[in-house]
């Protein structure tokens, strides 16, 4: 509690009172107290022992007195001429004013030294917050609001000295209360800790209720209210939960429009359980029986390929479902919601379903490597023990996720339903959606051979009535453990679920179902190719009684212990395998990379010939190339006088050879100048300087010198098929610069088109240059007055006035002939 007095009177009690001294330059330090003679001296003295006084840290006496003396002397000088009797006439505001000026000066120095703008108030305030100095009025620091931080002394009563002394001080800059060494505070009632802010029952006893009345109040008022609110909360939660589930069921984010899927007609994959036979005959029978003529072609195991496509930018697999229509019942919507909610790296991702006939199908993520069965049956793929244990661990992880999910079970685990993606991560597929898949109808359409081969992984207790009972009734978590044991044997031995045997799949199923045997029929194992721990794990997973089969946690531990390197990833193992069995891969990649680099270099060279380098780089990086205006450019146009007549007496091949020879000559010349060849159309040749890279004032001299050299070489050029005919080149030049751009208009350059993009120039400067070329004469360089002005600034060129010419769309303009060059232009650096 805080009470503000001017050396006021305090009543006694168990609570601490604080007196804040009004602003002055006095101090409580050393203050002794004179008690009023009212018979309560002892009570008052006892109360004042617990008094704390907060006082602003005052000026240092010696420092302030020296400052006041200096102020007094300064007042004697002009313009005041005021003679003070003593320093008491110096007001305390002088100290604050002095410190304010010092603060401003230090801040200004900091702003200027940091390169800031002293006229920016925000910048000035920011730099002021870093100033910290001791002035006449004490320590001066500024907070983020522009206010001065003020330090305070805390005085406490020292009973031994019978006076007040400093016990702590508040550091406003650090926002901390710092205690004076060996100083203690006398708290009321001899406490060593501060008293409570509020009494336990409040100042008016409002927080304490009579126990009898409180009990009655709780029973009659509080308890019914609590029960009412509890019941309301339960009802609201149940309603909210039901509506949330209902809303989730009605969510159709799983629905896919079949037209949105891009089908890859020539791209099919052996994917998931689409292998009708699940195992090849060579795995189930001996090599001799595999060709048994008694097995018809329709009875042989056939691979059914899944249709692949692209949906929403991702590769997917389309599983067609044999249904004429789909009734979106509550149970079916619940199935779809459960599939949509399950996400894990070891479960093949469910994308959605199509429910519109006749394209009723399931869409799932595409796995590039196909099924685990495909990999195990491919003898060209070598799998070491670490790789095998990594595969088994991935399958176990996927099973653990399914067993903890609302689905509770996989129900159809087999090697063909374990898919492998591009990173060699195993993903479980063909789980859930039992009602949507219409499994009973699918089984009815399959052959007896296919049905029996698909049951080789099924637990014996689930085989009884498997063809008549519903799909969900033939599933259990212990059945998944049995199926995993069969898959684990496939992984270890790589010879199918039951190895090389003469028994047909139907015979194997009959033996497994026969529970009368003393020793149930199971696949053969040995300890040569398999460690004893893994072999014992398989046998435990094949136990006839489901309750004797181990749980997934135990299986996971055994698999982990059997792995030779528990910290090695499957990718590390795969890379090592590829390095071992593809030793020449690096040489092949190096050769292909070199060829690719050469082709890329040739492509870039061609692109740089078609586009300016800066523009080509943007196109290569996929960045947009925005049109850009250039005010200071010089444009060159030329054509061949009499080209139509030459073409008339020449065949097309001769015309092409003529232009090719001429432009090869031109291209070799312009390479020595800071110019860019825009395009050639027939016998027209267009060159520009000053874009896309600006070159200051050199653009006019670059084009002028280049034109003189082109004209010089044309005079000695011989037409290949007409050696006696002289080629007559006509040239026109015009300059657009920033001084005349308002009148003439700038030159705008940009890329036009997508299939065959062209870097094109537009604007009045282009049109005017074209007019100068068309109105010129053979073997002469026709230039505008703007070109003359630009060349006069640079110097070194000769020209003669042609006179005023009427140009189409431009009116009457004064034009010139460029005749030669006397000296090197002063700004031409090439």
TORKOLDO-482524 format. One record per residue (C-alpha): residue in three letters; y negated, x, z negated. Coordinates in steps of 0.25 Angstrom, whole numbers, padded with zeros to 4 digits, always signed. Each point is the difference from the previous one (the first is absolute). Layout:
% residues N
alaYXZ...
***
This chain:
% residues 830
unk+0000+0000+0000unk-0014+0006+0004unk-0012-0004-0008unk-0014+0005+0004unk-0010+0003-0011unk-0012+0009-0002unk+0005+0007-0012unk+0005-0014-0005unk+0008-0004-0011unk+0015-0002+0000unk+0009-0009-0008unk+0012+0005-0005unk+0014-0003+0004unk+0013+0005+0007unk-0007+0001+0014unk-0008+0011+0006unk-0014-0002+0004unk-0008+0009+0010unk-0015+0002+0000unk-0006+0003+0013unk-0013+0007-0002unk-0012-0004+0009unk-0005+0010+0010unk-0008+0010-0007unk+0000+0015-0002unk+0005+0000-0014unk+0014+0002-0005unk+0009-0005-0011unk+0005+0014-0002unk-0002+0004-0015unk-0005-0014-0003unk+0001-0005-0015unk+0000-0014-0004unk-0009-0007-0010unk+0006-0012-0006unk-0008-0012-0004unk-0001-0003-0014unk+0008-0013+0000unk+0011+0003-0009unk+0010+0002+0012unk-0002+0015+0002unk+0015+0003-0002unk+0004-0011+0010unk-0010+0004+0010unk+0003+0015-0001unk+0015-0004+0002unk-0003-0008+0013unk-0008+0012+0005unk+0011+0009-0001unk+0007-0007+0012unk-0013-0001+0008unk+0000+0007+0014unk-0013+0003+0007unk-0001+0001+0015unk-0012+0008+0004unk-0004+0006+0014unk+0000+0015+0001unk-0014+0004-0002unk-0009+0011+0005unk+0003+0014-0006unk-0012+0002-0009unk-0004+0014+0004unk+0002-0003+0015unk-0008-0013-0001unk-0011+0007-0008unk-0002+0011+0010unk+0000-0010+0011unk-0011-0009-0007unk-0008+0013-0003unk+0000+0003+0015unk-0004-0014+0004unk-0011+0000-0010unk-0005+0013+0007unk+0001-0005+0014unk-0008-0012-0004unk-0012+0009-0002unk+0000+0004+0014unk-0005-0007+0012unk+0000-0011+0004unk+0002-0006-0014unk-0009+0009-0009unk+0006-0007-0012unk+0000+0007-0013unk+0011-0005-0009unk-0001+0003-0015unk+0015+0002-0002unk+0013-0002+0007unk+0002-0013-0007unk-0008-0006+0011unk+0010+0004+0011unk+0008-0013+0002unk+0015+0000+0001unk-0001-0005+0014unk-0004+0014+0005unk+0013+0005-0003unk+0007-0011+0008unk-0010+0002+0012unk+0002+0015+0000unk+0016-0001+0000unk-0002-0011+0011unk-0007+0010+0009unk+0010+0011-0003unk+0011-0010+0004unk-0007-0003+0013unk-0002+0014+0003unk+0014+0004-0002unk+0006-0011+0008unk-0010+0002+0011unk+0005+0015+0000unk+0015-0004+0000unk-0002-0010+0012unk-0008+0010+0009unk+0010+0011-0003unk+0012-0009+0004unk-0007-0004+0013unk-0003-0014-0004unk-0011-0010+0003unk-0010+0000-0012unk-0006-0013+0005unk+0014-0007-0001unk+0000-0007-0014unk+0015-0001+0000unk+0002+0014+0003unk-0010+0004-0011unk+0007-0008-0010unk+0013+0006+0003unk-0005+0014-0002unk-0008-0004-0012unk+0014-0004-0007unk+0004+0015+0001unk-0012+0005-0008unk+0002+0004-0015unk-0011+0007-0008unk-0006+0001-0014unk-0015-0004+0001unk-0011-0003-0011unk+0006-0013-0003unk+0014+0005-0001unk+0012+0000+0010unk-0003-0007+0013unk+0012-0006+0009unk-0001-0012+0009unk+0012-0010+0002unk+0004-0007+0013unk-0010-0011-0003unk-0012+0010+0000unk-0001-0002-0015unk-0002+0012-0010unk+0012+0002-0009unk-0004+0001-0014unk+0007+0008-0011unk+0000-0005-0015unk+0003+0006-0013unk+0009-0008-0010unk-0004+0002-0015unk+0009-0002-0012unk-0003+0000-0015unk+0004+0013-0007unk+0003-0004-0014unk+0001+0015-0004unk-0014+0003+0004unk-0005-0014-0002unk-0006+0000+0014unk+0003-0004+0014unk+0005+0011+0010unk+0005+0000+0014unk+0015-0003+0001unk+0001-0002+0016unk-0008-0001+0012unk+0002-0009+0013unk+0000+0008+0013unk-0005-0010+0010unk+0004+0008+0012unk+0014+0002-0004unk+0001-0014-0006unk+0006+0006-0013unk-0003+0000-0015unk+0001+0015-0005unk+0002+0002-0015unk-0007+0011-0008unk+0009+0011-0005unk+0005-0004-0014unk-0008-0012+0000unk+0006-0013-0006unk-0004-0015+0000unk+0000-0008-0013unk+0007-0013+0003unk-0001-0012-0009unk+0010-0002-0012unk+0004+0015+0002unk+0007-0002+0013unk+0003+0012+0009unk+0000-0009+0013unk-0011-0010+0005unk+0001-0014-0005unk+0004-0012+0008unk-0011-0006+0009unk+0003-0014-0004unk+0007-0004-0014unk+0014-0005+0001unk-0004-0014-0002unk-0013+0001+0007unk-0014+0000-0006unk+0002-0015-0003unk+0015+0000-0003unk+0002-0007+0013unk+0012+0008+0004unk+0008-0003-0013unk+0007-0014-0001unk+0006-0006-0012unk+0015+0002+0001unk+0004-0014-0003unk-0010-0006+0009unk+0003+0011+0010unk+0015-0004+0000unk-0003-0015+0002unk-0010+0003+0011unk+0011+0009+0007unk+0011-0011-0001unk-0009-0012+0004unk-0009+0006+0010unk+0004+0014+0005unk+0015-0002+0002unk-0001-0013+0008unk-0010+0007+0009unk+0008+0012+0001unk+0012-0009+0004unk-0008-0008+0010unk-0005+0013+0007unk+0014+0006+0000unk+0006-0012+0006unk-0012-0001+0010unk+0002+0015+0004unk+0015-0002+0002unk-0002-0012+0009unk-0011+0007+0008unk+0009+0012+0001unk+0012-0008+0005unk-0009-0008+0010unk-0007+0013+0005unk+0014+0007+0001unk+0005-0012+0008unk-0012-0001+0009unk+0001+0015+0002unk+0014+0000+0004unk-0002-0012+0009unk-0012+0007+0007unk+0009+0013+0002unk+0011-0009+0006unk-0010-0006+0010unk-0006+0014+0004unk+0004+0002+0014unk-0003+0015+0002unk+0015+0002+0003unk-0001-0009+0012unk-0001+0007+0014unk-0003-0005+0013unk+0011+0005+0010unk-0011+0001+0011unk-0007+0011-0009unk+0012+0009+0001unk+0000+0010+0012unk+0015+0001+0004unk+0005+0014+0005unk+0010-0004+0010unk+0006+0014+0002unk-0001+0004-0014unk+0012-0005-0009unk+0006+0006-0013unk+0013-0001-0007unk-0007-0006-0013unk+0005-0005-0013unk+0012-0009+0000unk-0001-0003+0015unk+0013+0009+0002unk+0010-0012+0001unk+0012+0009-0003unk-0007+0009-0010unk+0010+0011+0003unk+0005+0006+0013unk+0015-0001+0003unk+0002+0015-0001unk-0004-0001-0015unk+0009-0011-0003unk+0012+0004+0008unk+0006+0012+0005unk-0004+0005+0014unk+0013-0005+0006unk-0001-0014-0006unk-0015+0000+0004unk+0005-0002+0015unk+0010-0010-0004unk+0001-0010+0012unk+0003-0011-0010unk-0015+0000-0004unk-0008-0008+0010unk-0014+0004+0004unk-0006-0012-0007unk+0007+0004-0013unk-0005+0015+0000unk-0011+0003-0009unk-0013-0001+0008unk-0014+0005-0003unk-0010-0011+0000unk-0014+0006+0003unk-0013-0006-0007unk-0012-0003+0008unk-0012+0008-0003unk-0015-0002+0002unk-0014+0002-0006unk-0007-0010-0009unk-0013+0003-0006unk+0000+0014+0004unk+0013+0003-0006unk+0014+0002+0005unk+0010-0011-0004unk+0014-0005+0002unk+0002-0015+0004unk+0013-0007-0006unk+0003-0013+0007unk+0005-0011-0008unk+0010-0010+0005unk-0008-0013-0004unk-0005-0012+0008unk-0011-0003-0010unk-0006+0005-0013unk-0003-0010-0012unk-0009+0007-0009unk+0006-0005-0013unk-0005+0005-0014unk+0013+0009-0001unk-0003+0006+0014unk-0015+0002-0004unk+0004+0007-0013unk+0009+0009+0008unk-0011+0004+0009unk-0009+0002-0011unk+0010+0009-0007unk+0002+0008+0012unk-0015+0002+0002unk-0002+0004-0014unk+0010+0011+0000unk-0005+0014+0004unk+0007+0013-0002unk+0002+0013+0008unk+0015-0002+0000unk+0000-0014+0005unk-0003-0003+0014unk-0013-0008+0001unk+0001-0014+0003unk-0012-0003+0010unk+0002-0015+0002unk+0008-0011+0007unk-0002-0009+0013unk+0003-0014-0003unk-0003-0006+0014unk+0012-0004+0008unk+0006+0006+0008unk-0005+0014-0005unk+0005-0002-0015unk+0001+0015-0005unk-0003+0009-0011unk-0009+0012+0002unk+0002+0013-0008unk-0005+0014+0000unk+0006+0009+0011unk+0008+0012-0005unk+0000+0011+0011unk+0013+0007-0004unk+0008-0013+0000unk+0011-0003-0010unk+0007+0009-0010unk+0013-0003+0007unk-0005+0005+0013unk-0004+0013-0006unk+0013+0002-0007unk+0008-0003+0012unk-0008+0010+0008unk+0007+0013-0001unk-0012+0008+0006unk-0008-0003-0012unk+0004+0010-0012unk-0002-0005-0014unk+0001+0010-0012unk+0003-0005-0014unk-0014+0000-0004unk-0003-0009+0012unk+0011-0010-0004unk-0004-0001-0014unk-0014-0003+0004unk+0005-0011+0009unk+0008-0006-0012unk-0012+0001-0009unk-0008-0008+0010unk+0010-0011+0001unk+0001-0001-0016unk-0015+0000-0001unk-0001-0012+0010unk+0012-0007-0008unk-0008+0002-0013unk-0012-0007+0006unk+0008-0012+0005unk+0008-0002-0013unk-0013-0001-0008unk-0007-0009+0010unk+0001-0015+0001unk+0011+0002+0011unk+0009+0007-0011unk+0010+0005+0011unk+0001+0006+0013unk+0013-0007+0004unk+0003+0006+0013unk-0001+0015-0003unk+0007+0009+0011unk-0003+0013+0008unk-0005-0008+0012unk-0011-0007-0010unk-0005+0013-0005unk-0011+0004+0010unk-0006+0014+0002unk-0015+0001+0004unk-0007+0012+0006unk-0002+0007-0013unk+0015-0001-0003unk-0002-0010-0011unk+0011-0010-0002unk-0004-0014+0000unk+0009-0012-0003unk+0000-0012+0009unk+0006-0014+0002unk-0003-0005-0014unk-0006-0013-0004unk-0003-0012+0009unk+0014-0005-0001unk-0004-0015+0003unk-0009+0004+0011unk+0010+0009+0007unk+0010-0012+0000unk+0011+0010-0003unk+0011-0010+0001unk-0003-0004+0014unk-0001+0015+0004unk+0014+0003-0006unk+0006-0012+0008unk-0005+0006+0013unk+0006+0014-0003unk+0014+0004+0004unk+0011+0002-0011unk+0000+0015+0003unk-0015+0001-0003unk+0001-0009-0012unk+0011+0009-0006unk-0007+0013+0003unk-0012-0005-0006unk+0007-0003-0013unk+0005+0015-0002unk-0011+0002-0010unk+0002-0013-0008unk+0005+0000-0014unk+0015-0006-0002unk-0005-0011-0009unk-0010-0004+0011unk+0010+0000+0011unk+0007-0013-0005unk-0006-0011+0007unk-0010+0008+0007unk+0001-0008+0013unk-0001-0013-0007unk-0010+0002-0012unk-0015+0000+0002unk-0007+0014+0002unk-0006+0001-0013unk+0013-0003-0007unk+0006+0013+0006unk-0010+0009-0006unk-0002+0007-0014unk-0006+0013-0005unk+0014+0005-0003unk+0004-0003+0014unk-0012+0009+0004unk+0006+0011-0008unk+0013-0001+0007unk-0007+0000+0013unk-0007+0012-0004unk+0013+0007-0003unk+0005-0002+0014unk-0013+0004+0006unk+0000+0013-0009unk+0014+0003+0005unk-0006-0001+0015unk-0011+0009-0003unk+0009+0011-0007unk+0012+0000+0010unk-0007-0006+0013unk+0013-0006+0005unk-0003-0015-0002unk+0001-0009-0012unk+0015+0002-0001unk+0002+0013+0008unk+0010+0002+0011unk+0010-0011-0002unk+0010-0007+0009unk-0003-0013-0007unk-0008-0011+0007unk-0013-0005-0008unk+0008-0013-0002unk+0011+0007-0007unk-0009+0008-0008unk-0007-0013-0005unk+0013-0006-0004unk+0005+0012-0008unk-0014+0000-0007unk+0001-0015-0003unk+0014+0001-0006unk-0003+0002-0015unk+0015-0001-0003unk+0002+0015+0003unk+0001+0009-0012unk-0009+0010+0007unk-0011-0007+0009unk-0001+0005+0014unk-0012+0009+0001unk-0005+0011+0010unk+0006+0014-0001unk-0007+0011-0007unk+0002+0015-0002unk-0007+0011-0008unk-0001+0010+0011unk-0012-0006+0007unk-0005-0007-0012unk-0004+0005-0014unk+0009-0007-0011unk-0012-0007-0006unk-0004-0007+0012unk+0015-0004+0003unk+0001-0005-0014unk-0013-0008+0002unk+0006-0007+0013unk+0013-0004-0008unk-0009-0006-0011unk-0008-0008+0010unk+0013-0005+0007unk+0006-0006-0014unk+0007-0013+0002unk-0007-0006-0011unk-0015-0001+0002unk-0004+0002-0015unk+0007+0014+0001unk-0009+0005+0011unk-0012+0009-0004unk-0014-0005+0000unk-0011+0006+0009unk-0006+0009-0010unk+0013+0007-0003unk+0002+0002+0015unk-0014+0005+0002unk+0003+0011-0011unk+0013+0004+0006unk-0006+0001+0014unk-0012+0008-0005unk+0010+0010-0008unk+0008+0002+0013unk-0012+0004+0008unk+0000+0015+0002unk-0016+0001-0001unk-0006-0012-0008unk-0014+0004+0004unk+0002+0002+0015unk-0004-0011+0009unk+0007-0006+0012unk-0011+0005+0009unk+0002+0014-0004unk+0015-0001+0002unk-0002-0006+0014unk-0010+0011+0004unk+0010+0011-0005unk+0011-0007+0008unk-0008-0001+0013unk-0004+0015-0001unk+0015+0003-0001unk+0005-0009+0011unk-0012+0001+0009unk-0003+0015+0000unk-0007-0001+0013unk-0009-0011-0003unk-0011+0009-0003unk+0000+0007+0013unk+0001-0014+0007unk-0012-0005-0007unk-0008+0013+0002unk+0003-0001+0015unk-0003-0015+0001unk-0013+0003-0009unk-0004+0011+0010unk+0002-0009+0012unk-0008-0012-0008unk-0011+0010-0003unk-0001+0004+0015unk+0000-0014+0004unk-0010-0004-0010unk-0009+0012+0004unk+0001-0004+0015unk-0003-0015-0004unk-0012+0005-0008unk-0006+0008+0011unk+0001-0012+0009unk-0007-0008-0010unk-0011+0010-0002unk-0002+0000+0015unk-0001-0015+0001unk-0008-0001-0013unk-0010+0008-0008unk+0007+0008-0011unk-0007-0007-0011unk+0003-0014+0006unk+0015+0005+0003unk+0002+0004-0015unk-0005-0014-0005unk+0010-0007+0010unk+0012+0009-0005unk-0003-0003-0014unk-0001-0015+0003unk-0015+0000-0005unk-0009-0010+0007unk-0009+0006+0011unk-0014-0007-0001unk-0010+0000+0011unk-0011+0010-0003unk-0014+0001+0006unk-0006+0013+0004unk-0015+0002+0003unk+0000+0014+0005unk+0009+0002+0012unk+0000+0004+0015unk+0009-0006+0010unk+0005+0005+0013unk+0005-0008+0012unk+0005+0006+0013unk+0007-0005+0013unk+0003+0005+0014unk-0009-0004+0011unk+0008-0005+0012unk+0013-0002-0009unk+0003-0013+0007unk-0001+0007+0014unk+0009+0011-0005unk+0010-0010-0006unk+0001-0008+0014unk+0005+0012+0007unk+0009+0005-0011unk+0013-0005-0005unk+0002-0004-0014unk+0007+0013-0004unk-0011+0008+0006unk-0011-0008-0008unk+0008+0002-0013unk+0001+0015+0003unk-0015+0001+0003unk-0004-0006-0013unk+0010+0007-0008unk-0005+0014+0005unk-0014-0004-0002unk+0002-0005-0014unk+0008+0011-0004unk-0012+0009+0004unk-0009-0009-0008unk+0008+0000-0012unk+0002+0015+0000unk-0016+0001+0000unk-0003-0010-0010unk+0009+0006-0011unk-0011+0011-0001unk-0010-0010-0005unk-0002-0009-0011unk+0002-0013+0008unk+0011-0011+0000unk+0006-0005+0013unk-0001-0015-0002unk+0008-0005+0013unk+0003+0001+0015unk+0000-0012+0008unk+0003+0004+0015unk-0010+0010+0004unk-0009-0003-0012unk+0000+0010-0011unk-0007-0003-0013unk-0004+0011-0011unk-0008-0002-0013unk-0006+0010-0010unk-0004-0003-0014unk+0012-0009-0004unk+0009-0002-0006unk-0005+0012-0007unk-0015+0001-0002unk-0006+0013+0005unk-0014-0001-0003unk-0009+0003+0012unk+0010+0008+0008unk+0006-0012+0007unk-0010+0000+0012unk+0001+0015+0002unk+0016-0001+0000unk+0000-0011+0010unk-0011+0007+0009unk+0007+0014+0000unk+0013-0007+0003unk-0005-0008+0011unk-0006+0013+0007unk+0013+0007-0001unk+0008-0012+0005unk-0009-0001+0012unk+0001+0015+0002unk+0015-0001+0001unk+0000-0012+0009unk-0007+0007+0010unk+0011+0010+0002unk+0011-0011-0002unk+0010-0002+0012unk+0006-0013+0002unk+0015+0003+0002unk+0003-0009+0012unk-0014+0001+0006unk-0004+0015-0001unk-0012-0002+0009unk-0006-0012-0008unk-0010+0004-0011unk+0001-0008-0013unk-0013-0007-0003unk-0002-0002-0015unk-0011-0009-0005unk-0004+0001-0015unk-0009-0009-0009unk-0004+0004-0015unk-0007-0008-0010unk-0003+0003-0015unk-0002-0010-0011unk-0006+0005-0013unk-0005-0005-0013unk-0015+0000+0004unk+0003-0010+0012unk+0012-0007-0006unk-0008-0012-0004unk-0004-0002+0015unk+0012+0005+0007unk+0011-0005-0010unk+0010+0009-0006unk+0014+0005+0006unk+0011-0007-0007unk+0014+0006+0000unk+0013-0006-0005unk+0015-0002+0003unk+0003-0012+0009unk+0014-0006+0002unk+0014+0001-0007unk+0010+0003+0010unk-0008+0010+0008unk-0012+0003-0009unk-0012+0006+0006unk-0012+0007-0006unk-0011-0006+0007unk-0015+0001+0000unk-0010-0012+0001unk-0015-0001-0001unk-0013+0001+0008unk+0002+0016+0001unk+0013-0002+0007unk-0006-0010+0010unk-0012+0008+0003unk+0008+0013+0003unk+0009-0008+0009unk-0013-0005+0008unk-0005+0015+0001unk+0013+0004+0006unk+0001-0011+0010unk-0015+0002+0004unk+0002+0015+0002unk+0003+0009+0012unk+0012+0008+0004unk+0001+0014-0007unk-0012-0003-0009unk-0002-0003-0014unk-0008-0012-0003unk-0006+0000-0014unk-0009-0010-0008unk-0014+0003-0007unk+0008+0000-0013unk+0009+0011+0004unk-0013+0008+0005unk-0006-0002-0014unk+0013+0005-0007unk+0001+0012+0009unk-0015+0004-0002unk+0003+0000-0015unk+0011+0010+0002unk-0006+0008+0012unk+0007+0008+0011unk+0002-0011+0011unk-0007-0002+0013unk-0002-0014+0007unk-0009-0006+0010unk-0006-0014+0000unk+0007-0010+0009unk-0011-0011-0002unk+0001-0014-0005unk+0013-0008+0004unk+0004-0014-0001unk+0013-0001-0008unk+0008-0013-0001unk-0003-0007-0013unk-0009+0012-0005unk-0013-0002+0009unk-0008+0011+0005unk+0003+0014-0007unk-0005+0014+0002unk+0012+0009+0003unk+0003+0014+0003unk+0010+0010+0007unk+0006+0010-0009unk+0000+0013+0008unk+0005+0012-0009unk-0001+0007-0013unk-0008+0013-0002unk+0003+0004-0015unk+0010-0004-0011unk-0005-0013-0007unk-0005+0004-0014unk+0009-0010-0007unk+0013+0003+0009unk+0009+0008-0009unk+0013-0001+0009
***
